[in-house]
Amino acid sequence: MFKSSLDQPDSEITLEKVCEELIIWGTPEKVFDDISAFRDKVGDFGMLMYAGVDWLDPALAKKSMSLMAEKVNPHL
């Protein structure tokens, strides 16, 4: 699931590599840019999975979702 091709060696699939390639984070501008770059690379897609669901800090989680809804999604 994490490989970029079926012939990619298992040894290349590290936690660091997966986080670097599959987690989008940062300012609303960076998130927009990263999602746009991802769409340019893979084509249109139907949805993203928002995975910040641990709610260890409820105020931070709500702020993150609000920023995504108000500052990123409208521009996508």
N, CA, C and O atoms as a Maestro MAE file, in Angstrom:
{
 s_m_m2io_version
 :::
 2.0.0
}

f_m_ct {
 s_m_title
 :::
 protein
 m_atom[304] {
  # First column is atom index #
  i_m_mmod_type
  r_m_x_coord
  r_m_y_coord
  r_m_z_coord
  i_m_residue_number
  s_m_chain_name
  s_m_pdb_residue_name
  s_m_pdb_atom_name
  i_m_atomic_number
  :::
  1 25 0.815 -1.187 0.000 1 A "MET " " N  " 7
  2 3 0.000 0.000 0.000 1 A "MET " " CA " 6
  3 2 0.866 1.262 0.000 1 A "MET " " C  " 6
  4 15 0.444 2.291 -0.526 1 A "MET " " O  " 8
  5 25 2.034 1.202 0.564 2 A "PHE " " N  " 7
  6 3 2.885 2.381 0.674 2 A "PHE " " CA " 6
  7 2 3.928 2.470 -0.431 2 A "PHE " " C  " 6
  8 15 4.675 3.447 -0.492 2 A "PHE " " O  " 8
  9 25 3.992 1.487 -1.293 3 A "LYS " " N  " 7
  10 3 5.000 1.480 -2.340 3 A "LYS " " CA " 6
  11 2 4.567 2.348 -3.517 3 A "LYS " " C  " 6
  12 15 3.385 2.432 -3.849 3 A "LYS " " O  " 8
  13 25 5.546 2.987 -4.134 4 A "SER " " N  " 7
  14 3 5.247 3.778 -5.322 4 A "SER " " CA " 6
  15 2 5.195 2.905 -6.573 4 A "SER " " C  " 6
  16 15 4.671 3.328 -7.603 4 A "SER " " O  " 8
  17 25 5.734 1.691 -6.489 5 A "SER " " N  " 7
  18 3 5.629 0.711 -7.566 5 A "SER " " CA " 6
  19 2 5.761 -0.678 -6.942 5 A "SER " " C  " 6
  20 15 6.318 -0.828 -5.855 5 A "SER " " O  " 8
  21 25 5.245 -1.687 -7.637 6 A "LEU " " N  " 7
  22 3 5.274 -3.046 -7.096 6 A "LEU " " CA " 6
  23 2 6.687 -3.600 -6.947 6 A "LEU " " C  " 6
  24 15 6.929 -4.476 -6.117 6 A "LEU " " O  " 8
  25 25 7.620 -3.089 -7.752 7 A "ASP " " N  " 7
  26 3 8.988 -3.601 -7.676 7 A "ASP " " CA " 6
  27 2 9.863 -2.835 -6.676 7 A "ASP " " C  " 6
  28 15 11.053 -3.124 -6.554 7 A "ASP " " O  " 8
  29 25 9.294 -1.876 -5.972 8 A "GLN " " N  " 7
  30 3 10.058 -1.136 -4.970 8 A "GLN " " CA " 6
  31 2 10.421 -2.080 -3.814 8 A "GLN " " C  " 6
  32 15 9.550 -2.781 -3.299 8 A "GLN " " O  " 8
  33 25 11.676 -2.104 -3.409 9 A "PRO " " N  " 7
  34 3 12.091 -2.998 -2.319 9 A "PRO " " CA " 6
  35 2 11.421 -2.638 -0.991 9 A "PRO " " C  " 6
  36 15 11.223 -1.463 -0.683 9 A "PRO " " O  " 8
  37 25 11.083 -3.644 -0.227 10 A "ASP " " N  " 7
  38 3 10.483 -3.426 1.089 10 A "ASP " " CA " 6
  39 2 11.382 -2.566 1.975 10 A "ASP " " C  " 6
  40 15 10.890 -1.802 2.805 10 A "ASP " " O  " 8
  41 25 12.676 -2.688 1.802 11 A "SER " " N  " 7
  42 3 13.621 -1.946 2.645 11 A "SER " " CA " 6
  43 2 13.494 -0.432 2.476 11 A "SER " " C  " 6
  44 15 13.926 0.325 3.346 11 A "SER " " O  " 8
  45 25 12.907 0.014 1.367 12 A "GLU " " N  " 7
  46 3 12.717 1.452 1.146 12 A "GLU " " CA " 6
  47 2 11.487 1.996 1.857 12 A "GLU " " C  " 6
  48 15 11.304 3.211 1.923 12 A "GLU " " O  " 8
  49 25 10.656 1.134 2.382 13 A "ILE " " N  " 7
  50 3 9.433 1.569 3.049 13 A "ILE " " CA " 6
  51 2 9.729 1.728 4.530 13 A "ILE " " C  " 6
  52 15 9.624 0.779 5.306 13 A "ILE " " O  " 8
  53 25 10.097 2.931 4.901 14 A "THR " " N  " 7
  54 3 10.403 3.245 6.297 14 A "THR " " CA " 6
  55 2 9.344 4.201 6.833 14 A "THR " " C  " 6
  56 15 8.630 4.848 6.067 14 A "THR " " O  " 8
  57 25 9.254 4.281 8.142 15 A "LEU " " N  " 7
  58 3 8.312 5.212 8.763 15 A "LEU " " CA " 6
  59 2 8.598 6.636 8.306 15 A "LEU " " C  " 6
  60 15 7.674 7.382 7.982 15 A "LEU " " O  " 8
  61 25 9.853 7.012 8.278 16 A "GLU " " N  " 7
  62 3 10.227 8.362 7.862 16 A "GLU " " CA " 6
  63 2 9.785 8.646 6.428 16 A "GLU " " C  " 6
  64 15 9.253 9.717 6.135 16 A "GLU " " O  " 8
  65 25 10.008 7.684 5.545 17 A "LYS " " N  " 7
  66 3 9.655 7.853 4.129 17 A "LYS " " CA " 6
  67 2 8.136 7.951 3.960 17 A "LYS " " C  " 6
  68 15 7.649 8.791 3.204 17 A "LYS " " O  " 8
  69 25 7.401 7.108 4.652 18 A "VAL " " N  " 7
  70 3 5.939 7.135 4.563 18 A "VAL " " CA " 6
  71 2 5.410 8.473 5.077 18 A "VAL " " C  " 6
  72 15 4.547 9.083 4.446 18 A "VAL " " O  " 8
  73 25 5.919 8.927 6.208 19 A "CYS " " N  " 7
  74 3 5.474 10.217 6.763 19 A "CYS " " CA " 6
  75 2 5.812 11.365 5.813 19 A "CYS " " C  " 6
  76 15 4.997 12.265 5.607 19 A "CYS " " O  " 8
  77 25 7.002 11.334 5.243 20 A "GLU " " N  " 7
  78 3 7.435 12.394 4.328 20 A "GLU " " CA " 6
  79 2 6.561 12.446 3.077 20 A "GLU " " C  " 6
  80 15 6.239 13.529 2.589 20 A "GLU " " O  " 8
  81 25 6.180 11.287 2.563 21 A "GLU " " N  " 7
  82 3 5.455 11.244 1.295 21 A "GLU " " CA " 6
  83 2 3.945 11.262 1.429 21 A "GLU " " C  " 6
  84 15 3.255 11.640 0.482 21 A "GLU " " O  " 8
  85 25 3.405 10.860 2.588 22 A "LEU " " N  " 7
  86 3 1.959 10.691 2.689 22 A "LEU " " CA " 6
  87 2 1.259 11.615 3.676 22 A "LEU " " C  " 6
  88 15 0.030 11.680 3.685 22 A "LEU " " O  " 8
  89 25 2.001 12.320 4.495 23 A "ILE " " N  " 7
  90 3 1.369 13.216 5.461 23 A "ILE " " CA " 6
  91 2 1.516 14.647 4.971 23 A "ILE " " C  " 6
  92 15 2.621 15.116 4.697 23 A "ILE " " O  " 8
  93 25 0.404 15.322 4.867 24 A "ILE " " N  " 7
  94 3 0.394 16.730 4.471 24 A "ILE " " CA " 6
  95 2 0.105 17.545 5.719 24 A "ILE " " C  " 6
  96 15 -0.892 17.310 6.403 24 A "ILE " " O  " 8
  97 25 0.967 18.495 6.016 25 A "TRP " " N  " 7
  98 3 0.828 19.286 7.238 25 A "TRP " " CA " 6
  99 2 1.429 20.659 6.999 25 A "TRP " " C  " 6
  100 15 2.170 20.863 6.037 25 A "TRP " " O  " 8
  101 25 1.107 21.603 7.878 26 A "GLY " " N  " 7
  102 3 1.727 22.923 7.825 26 A "GLY " " CA " 6
  103 2 0.709 24.034 7.787 26 A "GLY " " C  " 6
  104 15 -0.447 23.858 8.170 26 A "GLY " " O  " 8
  105 25 1.155 25.179 7.320 27 A "THR " " N  " 7
  106 3 0.264 26.340 7.205 27 A "THR " " CA " 6
  107 2 -0.802 26.043 6.149 27 A "THR " " C  " 6
  108 15 -0.623 25.142 5.329 27 A "THR " " O  " 8
  109 25 -1.904 26.786 6.160 28 A "PRO " " N  " 7
  110 3 -2.901 26.577 5.100 28 A "PRO " " CA " 6
  111 2 -2.309 26.704 3.698 28 A "PRO " " C  " 6
  112 15 -2.702 25.970 2.792 28 A "PRO " " O  " 8
  113 25 -1.377 27.620 3.513 29 A "GLU " " N  " 7
  114 3 -0.756 27.805 2.211 29 A "GLU " " CA " 6
  115 2 0.067 26.582 1.815 29 A "GLU " " C  " 6
  116 15 -0.003 26.130 0.672 29 A "GLU " " O  " 8
  117 25 0.847 26.044 2.759 30 A "LYS " " N  " 7
  118 3 1.665 24.862 2.481 30 A "LYS " " CA " 6
  119 2 0.765 23.658 2.209 30 A "LYS " " C  " 6
  120 15 1.032 22.886 1.288 30 A "LYS " " O  " 8
  121 25 -0.287 23.489 2.991 31 A "VAL " " N  " 7
  122 3 -1.207 22.371 2.787 31 A "VAL " " CA " 6
  123 2 -1.846 22.460 1.403 31 A "VAL " " C  " 6
  124 15 -1.924 21.462 0.686 31 A "VAL " " O  " 8
  125 25 -2.301 23.656 1.031 32 A "PHE " " N  " 7
  126 3 -2.871 23.844 -0.306 32 A "PHE " " CA " 6
  127 2 -1.853 23.487 -1.382 32 A "PHE " " C  " 6
  128 15 -2.165 22.755 -2.321 32 A "PHE " " O  " 8
  129 25 -0.632 24.007 -1.243 33 A "ASP " " N  " 7
  130 3 0.411 23.728 -2.235 33 A "ASP " " CA " 6
  131 2 0.713 22.229 -2.329 33 A "ASP " " C  " 6
  132 15 0.874 21.693 -3.426 33 A "ASP " " O  " 8
  133 25 0.790 21.555 -1.175 34 A "ASP " " N  " 7
  134 3 1.098 20.126 -1.169 34 A "ASP " " CA " 6
  135 2 -0.038 19.300 -1.779 34 A "ASP " " C  " 6
  136 15 0.216 18.349 -2.518 34 A "ASP " " O  " 8
  137 25 -1.282 19.656 -1.476 35 A "ILE " " N  " 7
  138 3 -2.420 18.938 -2.064 35 A "ILE " " CA " 6
  139 2 -2.459 19.183 -3.568 35 A "ILE " " C  " 6
  140 15 -2.707 18.259 -4.344 35 A "ILE " " O  " 8
  141 25 -2.217 20.413 -3.977 36 A "SER " " N  " 7
  142 3 -2.205 20.733 -5.413 36 A "SER " " CA " 6
  143 2 -1.106 19.959 -6.141 36 A "SER " " C  " 6
  144 15 -1.328 19.438 -7.234 36 A "SER " " O  " 8
  145 25 0.070 19.886 -5.536 37 A "ALA " " N  " 7
  146 3 1.175 19.133 -6.135 37 A "ALA " " CA " 6
  147 2 0.833 17.647 -6.215 37 A "ALA " " C  " 6
  148 15 1.149 16.986 -7.205 37 A "ALA " " O  " 8
  149 25 0.197 17.129 -5.188 38 A "PHE " " N  " 7
  150 3 -0.221 15.728 -5.190 38 A "PHE " " CA " 6
  151 2 -1.228 15.478 -6.308 38 A "PHE " " C  " 6
  152 15 -1.132 14.481 -7.024 38 A "PHE " " O  " 8
  153 25 -2.189 16.378 -6.456 39 A "ARG " " N  " 7
  154 3 -3.191 16.238 -7.520 39 A "ARG " " CA " 6
  155 2 -2.527 16.306 -8.898 39 A "ARG " " C  " 6
  156 15 -2.898 15.558 -9.803 39 A "ARG " " O  " 8
  157 25 -1.549 17.198 -9.058 40 A "ASP " " N  " 7
  158 3 -0.828 17.282 -10.328 40 A "ASP " " CA " 6
  159 2 -0.092 15.980 -10.634 40 A "ASP " " C  " 6
  160 15 0.030 15.583 -11.792 40 A "ASP " " O  " 8
  161 25 0.392 15.325 -9.591 41 A "LYS " " N  " 7
  162 3 1.162 14.087 -9.756 41 A "LYS " " CA " 6
  163 2 0.267 12.885 -10.060 41 A "LYS " " C  " 6
  164 15 0.602 12.068 -10.918 41 A "LYS " " O  " 8
  165 25 -0.874 12.770 -9.360 42 A "VAL " " N  " 7
  166 3 -1.685 11.554 -9.487 42 A "VAL " " CA " 6
  167 2 -2.983 11.761 -10.263 42 A "VAL " " C  " 6
  168 15 -3.641 10.788 -10.633 42 A "VAL " " O  " 8
  169 25 -3.359 13.009 -10.512 43 A "GLY " " N  " 7
  170 3 -4.630 13.288 -11.171 43 A "GLY " " CA " 6
  171 2 -5.718 13.582 -10.150 43 A "GLY " " C  " 6
  172 15 -5.495 13.538 -8.940 43 A "GLY " " O  " 8
  173 25 -6.898 13.882 -10.669 44 A "ASP " " N  " 7
  174 3 -8.007 14.201 -9.769 44 A "ASP " " CA " 6
  175 2 -8.350 13.005 -8.890 44 A "ASP " " C  " 6
  176 15 -8.229 11.853 -9.306 44 A "ASP " " O  " 8
  177 25 -8.774 13.298 -7.688 45 A "PHE " " N  " 7
  178 3 -9.193 12.254 -6.761 45 A "PHE " " CA " 6
  179 2 -10.436 12.737 -6.034 45 A "PHE " " C  " 6
  180 15 -10.697 13.938 -5.981 45 A "PHE " " O  " 8
  181 25 -11.189 11.830 -5.485 46 A "GLY " " N  " 7
  182 3 -12.486 12.162 -4.913 46 A "GLY " " CA " 6
  183 2 -12.450 12.697 -3.496 46 A "GLY " " C  " 6
  184 15 -13.320 13.482 -3.119 46 A "GLY " " O  " 8
  185 25 -11.472 12.297 -2.701 47 A "MET " " N  " 7
  186 3 -11.469 12.743 -1.308 47 A "MET " " CA " 6
  187 2 -10.092 12.571 -0.693 47 A "MET " " C  " 6
  188 15 -9.233 11.859 -1.213 47 A "MET " " O  " 8
  189 25 -9.914 13.244 0.424 48 A "LEU " " N  " 7
  190 3 -8.732 13.070 1.259 48 A "LEU " " CA " 6
  191 2 -9.188 12.529 2.601 48 A "LEU " " C  " 6
  192 15 -10.313 12.787 3.029 48 A "LEU " " O  " 8
  193 25 -8.328 11.786 3.260 49 A "MET " " N  " 7
  194 3 -8.658 11.320 4.603 49 A "MET " " CA " 6
  195 2 -7.970 12.238 5.604 49 A "MET " " C  " 6
  196 15 -6.744 12.355 5.620 49 A "MET " " O  " 8
  197 25 -8.764 12.876 6.424 50 A "TYR " " N  " 7
  198 3 -8.236 13.736 7.482 50 A "TYR " " CA " 6
  199 2 -7.992 12.845 8.688 50 A "TYR " " C  " 6
  200 15 -8.938 12.357 9.307 50 A "TYR " " O  " 8
  201 25 -6.729 12.632 9.023 51 A "ALA " " N  " 7
  202 3 -6.406 11.607 10.014 51 A "ALA " " CA " 6
  203 2 -5.974 12.145 11.371 51 A "ALA " " C  " 6
  204 15 -5.496 11.370 12.199 51 A "ALA " " O  " 8
  205 25 -6.123 13.425 11.628 52 A "GLY " " N  " 7
  206 3 -5.765 13.948 12.940 52 A "GLY " " CA " 6
  207 2 -6.900 13.710 13.916 52 A "GLY " " C  " 6
  208 15 -7.619 14.640 14.280 52 A "GLY " " O  " 8
  209 25 -7.060 12.474 14.337 53 A "VAL " " N  " 7
  210 3 -8.259 12.109 15.089 53 A "VAL " " CA " 6
  211 2 -7.996 11.718 16.541 53 A "VAL " " C  " 6
  212 15 -8.896 11.206 17.207 53 A "VAL " " O  " 8
  213 25 -6.800 11.945 17.039 54 A "ASP " " N  " 7
  214 3 -6.535 11.508 18.406 54 A "ASP " " CA " 6
  215 2 -7.142 12.448 19.455 54 A "ASP " " C  " 6
  216 15 -7.374 12.038 20.592 54 A "ASP " " O  " 8
  217 25 -7.395 13.685 19.084 55 A "TRP " " N  " 7
  218 3 -8.034 14.664 19.967 55 A "TRP " " CA " 6
  219 2 -7.323 14.802 21.318 55 A "TRP " " C  " 6
  220 15 -7.953 15.110 22.330 55 A "TRP " " O  " 8
  221 25 -6.011 14.572 21.323 56 A "LEU " " N  " 7
  222 3 -5.244 14.774 22.546 56 A "LEU " " CA " 6
  223 2 -5.381 16.224 23.006 56 A "LEU " " C  " 6
  224 15 -5.452 16.503 24.203 56 A "LEU " " O  " 8
  225 25 -5.418 17.144 22.038 57 A "ASP " " N  " 7
  226 3 -5.633 18.569 22.313 57 A "ASP " " CA " 6
  227 2 -6.858 19.008 21.505 57 A "ASP " " C  " 6
  228 15 -6.718 19.392 20.343 57 A "ASP " " O  " 8
  229 25 -8.063 18.957 22.104 58 A "PRO " " N  " 7
  230 3 -9.287 19.266 21.359 58 A "PRO " " CA " 6
  231 2 -9.289 20.644 20.699 58 A "PRO " " C  " 6
  232 15 -9.785 20.782 19.581 58 A "PRO " " O  " 8
  233 25 -8.752 21.653 21.358 59 A "ALA " " N  " 7
  234 3 -8.735 22.999 20.776 59 A "ALA " " CA " 6
  235 2 -7.862 23.017 19.517 59 A "ALA " " C  " 6
  236 15 -8.229 23.633 18.516 59 A "ALA " " O  " 8
  237 25 -6.730 22.356 19.565 60 A "LEU " " N  " 7
  238 3 -5.841 22.293 18.405 60 A "LEU " " CA " 6
  239 2 -6.496 21.504 17.261 60 A "LEU " " C  " 6
  240 15 -6.400 21.898 16.099 60 A "LEU " " O  " 8
  241 25 -7.148 20.408 17.590 61 A "ALA " " N  " 7
  242 3 -7.817 19.604 16.560 61 A "ALA " " CA " 6
  243 2 -8.921 20.417 15.882 61 A "ALA " " C  " 6
  244 15 -9.054 20.377 14.658 61 A "ALA " " O  " 8
  245 25 -9.704 21.145 16.656 62 A "LYS " " N  " 7
  246 3 -10.771 21.969 16.079 62 A "LYS " " CA " 6
  247 2 -10.194 23.080 15.213 62 A "LYS " " C  " 6
  248 15 -10.722 23.372 14.140 62 A "LYS " " O  " 8
  249 25 -9.107 23.702 15.676 63 A "LYS " " N  " 7
  250 3 -8.477 24.769 14.894 63 A "LYS " " CA " 6
  251 2 -7.951 24.213 13.569 63 A "LYS " " C  " 6
  252 15 -8.099 24.845 12.523 63 A "LYS " " O  " 8
  253 25 -7.345 23.046 13.618 64 A "SER " " N  " 7
  254 3 -6.818 22.425 12.413 64 A "SER " " CA " 6
  255 2 -7.928 22.145 11.410 64 A "SER " " C  " 6
  256 15 -7.785 22.439 10.223 64 A "SER " " O  " 8
  257 25 -9.028 21.579 11.881 65 A "MET " " N  " 7
  258 3 -10.147 21.286 10.973 65 A "MET " " CA " 6
  259 2 -10.776 22.568 10.435 65 A "MET " " C  " 6
  260 15 -11.166 22.625 9.269 65 A "MET " " O  " 8
  261 25 -10.877 23.585 11.269 66 A "SER " " N  " 7
  262 3 -11.428 24.864 10.815 66 A "SER " " CA " 6
  263 2 -10.553 25.486 9.738 66 A "SER " " C  " 6
  264 15 -11.063 25.981 8.732 66 A "SER " " O  " 8
  265 25 -9.244 25.464 9.940 67 A "LEU " " N  " 7
  266 3 -8.328 26.008 8.931 67 A "LEU " " CA " 6
  267 2 -8.452 25.245 7.617 67 A "LEU " " C  " 6
  268 15 -8.439 25.845 6.542 67 A "LEU " " O  " 8
  269 25 -8.573 23.924 7.706 68 A "MET " " N  " 7
  270 3 -8.734 23.129 6.490 68 A "MET " " CA " 6
  271 2 -10.022 23.516 5.773 68 A "MET " " C  " 6
  272 15 -10.027 23.711 4.558 68 A "MET " " O  " 8
  273 25 -11.108 23.627 6.523 69 A "ALA " " N  " 7
  274 3 -12.414 23.927 5.927 69 A "ALA " " CA " 6
  275 2 -12.499 25.358 5.396 69 A "ALA " " C  " 6
  276 15 -13.102 25.599 4.351 69 A "ALA " " O  " 8
  277 25 -11.900 26.299 6.112 70 A "GLU " " N  " 7
  278 3 -12.085 27.713 5.775 70 A "GLU " " CA " 6
  279 2 -10.976 28.291 4.883 70 A "GLU " " C  " 6
  280 15 -11.225 29.201 4.091 70 A "GLU " " O  " 8
  281 25 -9.766 27.766 5.013 71 A "LYS " " N  " 7
  282 3 -8.625 28.370 4.301 71 A "LYS " " CA " 6
  283 2 -8.078 27.509 3.161 71 A "LYS " " C  " 6
  284 15 -7.472 28.038 2.229 71 A "LYS " " O  " 8
  285 25 -8.283 26.198 3.221 72 A "VAL " " N  " 7
  286 3 -7.715 25.331 2.192 72 A "VAL " " CA " 6
  287 2 -8.782 24.857 1.211 72 A "VAL " " C  " 6
  288 15 -8.666 25.079 0.005 72 A "VAL " " O  " 8
  289 25 -9.810 24.210 1.723 73 A "ASN " " N  " 7
  290 3 -10.835 23.623 0.832 73 A "ASN " " CA " 6
  291 2 -11.430 24.610 -0.179 73 A "ASN " " C  " 6
  292 15 -11.596 24.238 -1.340 73 A "ASN " " O  " 8
  293 25 -11.755 25.835 0.200 74 A "PRO " " N  " 7
  294 3 -12.352 26.745 -0.781 74 A "PRO " " CA " 6
  295 2 -11.461 26.990 -2.005 74 A "PRO " " C  " 6
  296 15 -11.964 27.319 -3.079 74 A "PRO " " O  " 8
  297 25 -10.160 26.834 -1.852 75 A "HIS " " N  " 7
  298 3 -9.235 27.112 -2.943 75 A "HIS " " CA " 6
  299 2 -8.920 25.863 -3.779 75 A "HIS " " C  " 6
  300 15 -8.289 25.955 -4.832 75 A "HIS " " O  " 8
  301 25 -9.359 24.722 -3.307 76 A "LEU " " N  " 7
  302 3 -9.106 23.488 -4.063 76 A "LEU " " CA " 6
  303 2 -10.163 23.337 -5.130 76 A "LEU " " C  " 6
  304 15 -10.143 22.365 -5.886 76 A "LEU " " O  " 8
  :::
 }
 m_bond[303] {
  # First column is bond index #
  i_m_from
  i_m_to
  i_m_order
  :::
  1 1 2 1
  2 2 3 1
  3 3 4 2
  4 3 5 1
  5 5 6 1
  6 6 7 1
  7 7 8 2
  8 7 9 1
  9 9 10 1
  10 10 11 1
  11 11 12 2
  12 11 13 1
  13 13 14 1
  14 14 15 1
  15 15 16 2
  16 15 17 1
  17 17 18 1
  18 18 19 1
  19 19 20 2
  20 19 21 1
  21 21 22 1
  22 22 23 1
  23 23 24 2
  24 23 25 1
  25 25 26 1
  26 26 27 1
  27 27 28 2
  28 27 29 1
  29 29 30 1
  30 30 31 1
  31 31 32 2
  32 31 33 1
  33 33 34 1
  34 34 35 1
  35 35 36 2
  36 35 37 1
  37 37 38 1
  38 38 39 1
  39 39 40 2
  40 39 41 1
  41 41 42 1
  42 42 43 1
  43 43 44 2
  44 43 45 1
  45 45 46 1
  46 46 47 1
  47 47 48 2
  48 47 49 1
  49 49 50 1
  50 50 51 1
  51 51 52 2
  52 51 53 1
  53 53 54 1
  54 54 55 1
  55 55 56 2
  56 55 57 1
  57 57 58 1
  58 58 59 1
  59 59 60 2
  60 59 61 1
  61 61 62 1
  62 62 63 1
  63 63 64 2
  64 63 65 1
  65 65 66 1
  66 66 67 1
  67 67 68 2
  68 67 69 1
  69 69 70 1
  70 70 71 1
  71 71 72 2
  72 71 73 1
  73 73 74 1
  74 74 75 1
  75 75 76 2
  76 75 77 1
  77 77 78 1
  78 78 79 1
  79 79 80 2
  80 79 81 1
  81 81 82 1
  82 82 83 1
  83 83 84 2
  84 83 85 1
  85 85 86 1
  86 86 87 1
  87 87 88 2
  88 87 89 1
  89 89 90 1
  90 90 91 1
  91 91 92 2
  92 91 93 1
  93 93 94 1
  94 94 95 1
  95 95 96 2
  96 95 97 1
  97 97 98 1
  98 98 99 1
  99 99 100 2
  100 99 101 1
  101 101 102 1
  102 102 103 1
  103 103 104 2
  104 103 105 1
  105 105 106 1
  106 106 107 1
  107 107 108 2
  108 107 109 1
  109 109 110 1
  110 110 111 1
  111 111 112 2
  112 111 113 1
  113 113 114 1
  114 114 115 1
  115 115 116 2
  116 115 117 1
  117 117 118 1
  118 118 119 1
  119 119 120 2
  120 119 121 1
  121 121 122 1
  122 122 123 1
  123 123 124 2
  124 123 125 1
  125 125 126 1
  126 126 127 1
  127 127 128 2
  128 127 129 1
  129 129 130 1
  130 130 131 1
  131 131 132 2
  132 131 133 1
  133 133 134 1
  134 134 135 1
  135 135 136 2
  136 135 137 1
  137 137 138 1
  138 138 139 1
  139 139 140 2
  140 139 141 1
  141 141 142 1
  142 142 143 1
  143 143 144 2
  144 143 145 1
  145 145 146 1
  146 146 147 1
  147 147 148 2
  148 147 149 1
  149 149 150 1
  150 150 151 1
  151 151 152 2
  152 151 153 1
  153 153 154 1
  154 154 155 1
  155 155 156 2
  156 155 157 1
  157 157 158 1
  158 158 159 1
  159 159 160 2
  160 159 161 1
  161 161 162 1
  162 162 163 1
  163 163 164 2
  164 163 165 1
  165 165 166 1
  166 166 167 1
  167 167 168 2
  168 167 169 1
  169 169 170 1
  170 170 171 1
  171 171 172 2
  172 171 173 1
  173 173 174 1
  174 174 175 1
  175 175 176 2
  176 175 177 1
  177 177 178 1
  178 178 179 1
  179 179 180 2
  180 179 181 1
  181 181 182 1
  182 182 183 1
  183 183 184 2
  184 183 185 1
  185 185 186 1
  186 186 187 1
  187 187 188 2
  188 187 189 1
  189 189 190 1
  190 190 191 1
  191 191 192 2
  192 191 193 1
  193 193 194 1
  194 194 195 1
  195 195 196 2
  196 195 197 1
  197 197 198 1
  198 198 199 1
  199 199 200 2
  200 199 201 1
  201 201 202 1
  202 202 203 1
  203 203 204 2
  204 203 205 1
  205 205 206 1
  206 206 207 1
  207 207 208 2
  208 207 209 1
  209 209 210 1
  210 210 211 1
  211 211 212 2
  212 211 213 1
  213 213 214 1
  214 214 215 1
  215 215 216 2
  216 215 217 1
  217 217 218 1
  218 218 219 1
  219 219 220 2
  220 219 221 1
  221 221 222 1
  222 222 223 1
  223 223 224 2
  224 223 225 1
  225 225 226 1
  226 226 227 1
  227 227 228 2
  228 227 229 1
  229 229 230 1
  230 230 231 1
  231 231 232 2
  232 231 233 1
  233 233 234 1
  234 234 235 1
  235 235 236 2
  236 235 237 1
  237 237 238 1
  238 238 239 1
  239 239 240 2
  240 239 241 1
  241 241 242 1
  242 242 243 1
  243 243 244 2
  244 243 245 1
  245 245 246 1
  246 246 247 1
  247 247 248 2
  248 247 249 1
  249 249 250 1
  250 250 251 1
  251 251 252 2
  252 251 253 1
  253 253 254 1
  254 254 255 1
  255 255 256 2
  256 255 257 1
  257 257 258 1
  258 258 259 1
  259 259 260 2
  260 259 261 1
  261 261 262 1
  262 262 263 1
  263 263 264 2
  264 263 265 1
  265 265 266 1
  266 266 267 1
  267 267 268 2
  268 267 269 1
  269 269 270 1
  270 270 271 1
  271 271 272 2
  272 271 273 1
  273 273 274 1
  274 274 275 1
  275 275 276 2
  276 275 277 1
  277 277 278 1
  278 278 279 1
  279 279 280 2
  280 279 281 1
  281 281 282 1
  282 282 283 1
  283 283 284 2
  284 283 285 1
  285 285 286 1
  286 286 287 1
  287 287 288 2
  288 287 289 1
  289 289 290 1
  290 290 291 1
  291 291 292 2
  292 291 293 1
  293 293 294 1
  294 294 295 1
  295 295 296 2
  296 295 297 1
  297 297 298 1
  298 298 299 1
  299 299 300 2
  300 299 301 1
  301 301 302 1
  302 302 303 1
  303 303 304 2
  :::
 }
}
